[in-house]
Amino acid sequence: TTITPEQTGSTISETTTASSIGTGTTTITPEQTGSTISETTTTSSIGTGTTTITPEQTGSTISETTTASSIGTGTTTITPEQTGSTISERTTASSIGTGTTTITPEQTGSTISETTTASSIGTGTTTITPEQTGSTISETTT
């Protein structure tokens, strides 16, 4: 786990858990003031979970849950570039399945709520790059 806050007023609360021959890597780099990031990453059952969050402006809210299990691969990329949009998405892949989700909202005031689920002996990769002001990111990766 690497945390590099680069401005004032940030609050970071992070929990990283790896179990059962799993690898968990979490990198958070808030680059503006007033950000709040709360993240939980959990990998288990011969799975690999990698989560990278880079908020670059203030004001967006991202709530994401990624779950990988049972010979599935889940890849999620979110790049909000403006304020005001609302995205609610759920992607589920299981039983030797692959789920790939890419979201690029180009409006103001974004709220993104996403759940990605892939099952057993899987790899889950989640990348979030909000480019807005006032970010709050709450993410859970399992």
Backbone as CSV, one residue per row, in Angstrom:
resi,resn,N_x,N_y,N_z,CA_x,CA_y,CA_z,C_x,C_y,C_z
1,THR,0.845,-1.190,0.000,0.000,0.000,0.000,0.876,1.233,0.000
2,THR,0.632,2.128,-0.955,1.368,3.377,-1.032,0.366,4.521,-1.042
3,ILE,0.528,5.472,-0.125,-0.365,6.626,-0.074,0.488,7.877,-0.147
4,THR,0.202,8.756,-1.116,0.957,9.982,-1.251,0.002,11.156,-1.372
5,PRO,-0.441,11.753,-0.237,-1.265,12.950,-0.334,-0.360,14.126,-0.646
6,GLU,-0.790,14.992,-1.586,0.082,16.082,-2.003,-0.518,17.448,-1.729
7,GLN,-1.627,17.513,-1.059,-2.171,18.808,-0.713,-2.846,18.767,0.645
8,THR,-3.315,19.927,1.102,-3.862,20.049,2.442,-5.323,19.629,2.492
9,GLY,-5.766,19.202,3.670,-7.169,18.914,3.901,-7.600,17.528,3.489
10,SER,-6.668,16.697,2.971,-7.044,15.346,2.576,-7.268,14.466,3.780
11,THR,-8.191,13.536,3.637,-8.372,12.483,4.623,-8.318,11.162,3.892
12,ILE,-7.410,10.286,4.302,-7.317,8.972,3.688,-7.493,7.913,4.749
13,SER,-8.444,7.015,4.538,-8.620,5.863,5.400,-8.538,4.637,4.520
14,GLU,-7.548,3.787,4.738,-7.357,2.645,3.860,-7.118,1.353,4.620
15,THR,-7.737,0.287,4.121,-7.504,-1.048,4.652,-7.198,-1.974,3.492
16,THR,-6.055,-2.667,3.544,-5.707,-3.630,2.511,-5.567,-5.001,3.145
17,THR,-6.277,-5.986,2.604,-6.241,-7.331,3.142,-5.980,-8.317,2.015
18,ALA,-4.966,-9.185,2.191,-4.699,-10.242,1.221,-4.687,-11.562,1.972
19,SER,-5.370,-12.581,1.442,-5.401,-13.872,2.102,-5.465,-14.970,1.060
20,SER,-5.067,-16.172,1.449,-5.254,-17.381,0.670,-4.518,-17.312,-0.657
21,ILE,-3.221,-17.097,-0.601,-2.368,-17.028,-1.778,-2.816,-15.893,-2.690
22,GLY,-3.164,-14.748,-2.090,-3.621,-13.629,-2.890,-2.668,-12.468,-2.770
23,THR,-2.743,-11.557,-3.725,-1.918,-10.365,-3.700,-2.831,-9.159,-3.774
24,GLY,-2.634,-8.210,-2.862,-3.426,-6.983,-2.908,-2.486,-5.805,-3.008
25,THR,-2.672,-4.963,-4.010,-1.856,-3.773,-4.166,-2.778,-2.575,-4.295
26,THR,-2.582,-1.583,-3.448,-3.432,-0.404,-3.477,-2.558,0.836,-3.516
27,THR,-2.800,1.719,-4.488,-2.063,2.967,-4.581,-3.063,4.109,-4.650
28,ILE,-2.926,5.081,-3.755,-3.815,6.241,-3.753,-2.952,7.491,-3.800
29,THR,-3.210,8.376,-4.778,-2.467,9.617,-4.880,-3.443,10.772,-5.047
30,PRO,-3.944,11.359,-3.936,-4.795,12.536,-4.062,-3.925,13.737,-4.346
31,GLU,-4.357,14.593,-5.287,-3.522,15.709,-5.697,-4.185,17.051,-5.460
32,GLN,-5.261,17.078,-4.730,-5.861,18.360,-4.435,-6.398,18.382,-3.014
33,THR,-6.843,19.561,-2.591,-7.259,19.751,-1.211,-8.677,19.257,-0.981
34,GLY,-8.937,18.848,0.258,-10.286,18.512,0.669,-10.771,17.158,0.209
35,SER,-9.898,16.349,-0.426,-10.327,15.026,-0.865,-10.524,14.106,0.313
36,THR,-11.484,13.207,0.188,-11.650,12.137,1.160,-11.667,10.828,0.401
37,ILE,-10.745,9.939,0.740,-10.707,8.631,0.105,-10.846,7.568,1.171
38,SER,-11.826,6.689,1.016,-11.972,5.543,1.890,-11.961,4.303,1.016
39,GLU,-10.960,3.451,1.181,-10.829,2.288,0.314,-10.545,1.019,1.091
40,THR,-11.193,-0.054,0.656,-10.928,-1.373,1.214,-10.653,-2.326,0.066
41,THR,-9.499,-3.005,0.104,-9.157,-3.975,-0.926,-8.984,-5.338,-0.282
42,THR,-9.702,-6.333,-0.793,-9.607,-7.681,-0.255,-9.434,-8.668,-1.394
43,THR,-8.395,-9.516,-1.311,-8.238,-10.574,-2.293,-8.139,-11.897,-1.570
44,SER,-8.753,-12.932,-2.131,-8.706,-14.250,-1.529,-8.880,-15.295,-2.613
45,SER,-8.534,-16.552,-2.278,-8.834,-17.683,-3.132,-8.047,-17.642,-4.429
46,ILE,-6.727,-17.498,-4.327,-5.825,-17.538,-5.467,-6.190,-16.463,-6.482
47,GLY,-6.582,-15.283,-6.000,-6.948,-14.209,-6.902,-6.008,-13.043,-6.746
48,THR,-5.996,-12.161,-7.727,-5.180,-10.961,-7.671,-6.087,-9.762,-7.857
49,GLY,-5.982,-8.800,-6.948,-6.775,-7.582,-7.081,-5.846,-6.394,-7.083
50,THR,-5.952,-5.538,-8.080,-5.137,-4.340,-8.155,-6.059,-3.146,-8.329
51,THR,-5.916,-2.158,-7.458,-6.773,-0.984,-7.510,-5.908,0.260,-7.521
52,THR,-6.128,1.138,-8.493,-5.401,2.395,-8.568,-6.414,3.525,-8.665
53,ILE,-6.310,4.498,-7.759,-7.213,5.645,-7.778,-6.372,6.907,-7.830
54,THR,-6.633,7.772,-8.821,-5.912,9.027,-8.925,-6.920,10.154,-9.106
55,PRO,-7.425,10.735,-7.991,-8.325,11.874,-8.143,-7.502,13.103,-8.453
56,GLU,-7.942,13.896,-9.443,-7.154,15.047,-9.848,-7.884,16.358,-9.652
57,GLN,-9.128,16.302,-9.224,-9.826,17.537,-8.935,-10.818,17.309,-7.811
58,THR,-11.453,18.393,-7.357,-12.365,18.269,-6.234,-13.815,18.206,-6.700
59,GLY,-14.681,17.546,-5.947,-16.122,17.615,-6.156,-16.807,16.366,-6.630
60,SER,-16.069,15.362,-7.200,-16.734,14.153,-7.657,-16.905,13.155,-6.536
61,THR,-17.843,12.237,-6.711,-18.063,11.167,-5.753,-18.079,9.853,-6.503
62,ILE,-17.196,8.934,-6.125,-17.163,7.617,-6.735,-17.330,6.566,-5.661
63,SER,-18.303,5.681,-5.828,-18.466,4.547,-4.941,-18.410,3.292,-5.792
64,GLU,-17.404,2.452,-5.570,-17.228,1.270,-6.399,-16.947,0.028,-5.581
65,THR,-17.543,-1.082,-6.017,-17.268,-2.375,-5.407,-16.866,-3.352,-6.501
66,THR,-15.688,-3.966,-6.356,-15.223,-4.956,-7.316,-15.003,-6.277,-6.604
67,THR,-15.600,-7.344,-7.129,-15.457,-8.664,-6.533,-15.002,-9.640,-7.605
68,ALA,-13.904,-10.368,-7.337,-13.425,-11.369,-8.287,-13.343,-12.716,-7.596
69,SER,-13.933,-13.745,-8.205,-13.869,-15.106,-7.702,-14.207,-16.065,-8.836
70,SER,-13.757,-17.308,-8.759,-14.201,-18.432,-9.594,-13.873,-18.369,-11.078
71,ILE,-12.606,-18.345,-11.411,-12.113,-18.460,-12.784,-12.674,-17.361,-13.684
72,GLY,-12.841,-16.158,-13.152,-13.342,-15.065,-13.970,-12.341,-13.940,-14.013
73,THR,-12.469,-13.070,-14.996,-11.619,-11.895,-15.086,-12.516,-10.675,-15.182
74,GLY,-12.287,-9.710,-14.304,-13.069,-8.481,-14.359,-12.127,-7.308,-14.492
75,THR,-12.344,-6.458,-15.482,-11.533,-5.267,-15.665,-12.463,-4.070,-15.751
76,THR,-12.220,-3.069,-14.902,-13.081,-1.899,-14.873,-12.231,-0.645,-14.986
77,THR,-12.575,0.226,-15.937,-11.884,1.496,-16.091,-12.925,2.606,-16.084
78,ILE,-12.744,3.588,-15.198,-13.674,4.712,-15.117,-12.884,5.999,-15.280
79,THR,-13.284,6.849,-16.242,-12.620,8.125,-16.437,-13.667,9.222,-16.567
80,PRO,-14.122,9.799,-15.427,-15.048,10.925,-15.535,-14.263,12.173,-15.876
81,GLU,-14.764,12.961,-16.829,-14.004,14.125,-17.259,-14.742,15.432,-17.052
82,GLN,-15.969,15.375,-16.587,-16.668,16.615,-16.319,-17.619,16.436,-15.149
83,THR,-18.245,17.536,-14.728,-19.111,17.479,-13.564,-20.572,17.328,-13.963
84,GLY,-21.372,16.692,-13.119,-22.824,16.695,-13.259,-23.471,15.418,-13.708
85,SER,-22.696,14.444,-14.259,-23.327,13.211,-14.707,-23.498,12.220,-13.575
86,THR,-24.419,11.289,-13.741,-24.637,10.222,-12.779,-24.607,8.899,-13.522
87,ILE,-23.730,8.003,-13.098,-23.644,6.683,-13.708,-23.822,5.627,-12.641
88,SER,-24.752,4.702,-12.858,-24.908,3.555,-11.988,-24.759,2.313,-12.847
89,GLU,-23.739,1.510,-12.569,-23.452,0.355,-13.403,-23.130,-0.883,-12.597
90,ARG,-23.564,-2.026,-13.112,-23.214,-3.293,-12.504,-22.755,-4.246,-13.598
91,THR,-21.554,-4.803,-13.437,-21.035,-5.787,-14.380,-20.767,-7.073,-13.626
92,THR,-21.286,-8.195,-14.140,-21.089,-9.471,-13.471,-20.567,-10.495,-14.467
93,ALA,-19.419,-11.116,-14.138,-18.886,-12.207,-14.947,-18.601,-13.363,-14.011
94,SER,-19.021,-14.576,-14.373,-18.772,-15.719,-13.520,-18.578,-16.948,-14.376
95,SER,-17.925,-17.970,-13.781,-17.856,-19.274,-14.392,-17.090,-19.216,-15.694
96,ILE,-15.809,-18.881,-15.617,-14.924,-18.795,-16.771,-15.391,-17.686,-17.712
97,GLY,-15.774,-16.540,-17.134,-16.242,-15.436,-17.952,-15.300,-14.262,-17.850
98,THR,-15.440,-13.335,-18.787,-14.651,-12.117,-18.779,-15.602,-10.937,-18.832
99,GLY,-15.420,-9.989,-17.915,-16.246,-8.785,-17.942,-15.341,-7.578,-18.064
100,THR,-15.588,-6.738,-19.043,-14.811,-5.520,-19.218,-15.776,-4.351,-19.292
101,THR,-15.559,-3.350,-18.451,-16.443,-2.199,-18.408,-15.621,-0.931,-18.525
102,THR,-15.982,-0.066,-19.466,-15.318,1.218,-19.610,-16.382,2.303,-19.566
103,ILE,-16.192,3.282,-18.676,-17.149,4.377,-18.553,-16.404,5.688,-18.741
104,THR,-16.874,6.528,-19.671,-16.278,7.838,-19.855,-17.391,8.879,-19.880
105,PRO,-17.817,9.364,-18.695,-18.815,10.426,-18.682,-18.137,11.745,-18.980
106,GLU,-18.787,12.577,-19.780,-18.174,13.840,-20.167,-19.074,14.996,-19.765
107,GLN,-19.627,14.904,-18.561,-20.512,15.952,-18.101,-20.105,16.411,-16.708
108,THR,-20.762,17.480,-16.237,-20.395,18.073,-14.963,-21.039,17.387,-13.769
109,GLY,-20.379,17.414,-12.633,-20.946,17.005,-11.353,-21.127,15.514,-11.200
110,SER,-20.170,14.722,-11.718,-20.352,13.281,-11.815,-20.530,12.571,-10.502
111,THR,-21.437,11.612,-10.504,-21.520,10.606,-9.456,-21.471,9.253,-10.135
112,ILE,-20.509,8.427,-9.747,-20.406,7.092,-10.312,-20.567,6.069,-9.212
113,SER,-21.511,5.150,-9.389,-21.664,4.024,-8.488,-21.562,2.763,-9.321
114,GLU,-20.526,1.957,-9.074,-20.302,0.777,-9.892,-20.017,-0.452,-9.059
115,THR,-20.570,-1.579,-9.512,-20.271,-2.866,-8.900,-19.827,-3.828,-9.987
116,THR,-18.628,-4.383,-9.835,-18.121,-5.378,-10.775,-17.893,-6.677,-10.025
117,THR,-18.446,-7.772,-10.549,-18.301,-9.058,-9.883,-17.824,-10.108,-10.875
118,ALA,-16.717,-10.799,-10.522,-16.237,-11.927,-11.321,-15.903,-13.044,-10.348
119,SER,-16.206,-14.321,-10.650,-16.027,-15.350,-9.642,-14.846,-16.323,-9.801
120,SER,-14.190,-16.795,-8.751,-13.252,-17.907,-8.381,-11.984,-18.125,-9.197
121,ILE,-10.844,-17.872,-8.631,-9.530,-17.944,-9.288,-9.467,-16.891,-10.385
122,GLY,-9.841,-15.659,-10.047,-9.941,-14.622,-11.047,-9.020,-13.480,-10.745
123,THR,-8.926,-12.593,-11.692,-8.127,-11.392,-11.552,-9.052,-10.204,-11.738
124,GLY,-8.997,-9.276,-10.793,-9.814,-8.074,-10.911,-8.906,-6.870,-10.945
125,THR,-9.063,-6.020,-11.946,-8.273,-4.807,-12.048,-9.225,-3.631,-12.179
126,THR,-9.062,-2.647,-11.297,-9.935,-1.487,-11.313,-9.088,-0.231,-11.372
127,THR,-9.369,0.635,-12.343,-8.659,1.899,-12.460,-9.687,3.016,-12.489
128,ILE,-9.532,3.992,-11.586,-10.446,5.126,-11.536,-9.631,6.400,-11.650
129,THR,-9.978,7.265,-12.618,-9.285,8.530,-12.761,-10.313,9.650,-12.829
130,PRO,-10.769,10.171,-11.663,-11.675,11.310,-11.695,-10.884,12.577,-11.945
131,GLU,-11.434,13.466,-12.769,-10.728,14.699,-13.100,-11.582,15.889,-12.708
132,GLN,-12.143,15.816,-11.520,-13.047,16.854,-11.081,-12.671,17.331,-9.688
133,THR,-13.362,18.387,-9.248,-13.061,18.990,-7.960,-13.841,18.358,-6.816
134,GLY,-13.287,18.367,-5.638,-13.990,17.988,-4.414,-14.223,16.503,-4.272
135,SER,-13.283,15.678,-4.755,-13.511,14.243,-4.852,-13.744,13.552,-3.536
136,THR,-14.708,12.650,-3.545,-14.839,11.657,-2.495,-14.858,10.305,-3.173
137,ILE,-13.917,9.434,-2.809,-13.884,8.098,-3.380,-14.037,7.084,-2.272
138,SER,-15.025,6.209,-2.399,-15.180,5.095,-1.485,-15.187,3.833,-2.321
139,GLU,-14.177,2.982,-2.147,-14.061,1.796,-2.979,-13.822,0.550,-2.156
140,THR,-14.480,-0.534,-2.570,-14.248,-1.833,-1.960,-13.922,-2.828,-3.051
141,THR,-12.760,-3.477,-2.955,-12.374,-4.509,-3.906,-12.251,-5.820,-3.167
142,THR,-12.946,-6.847,-3.650,-12.896,-8.156,-3.015,-12.563,-9.204,-4.058
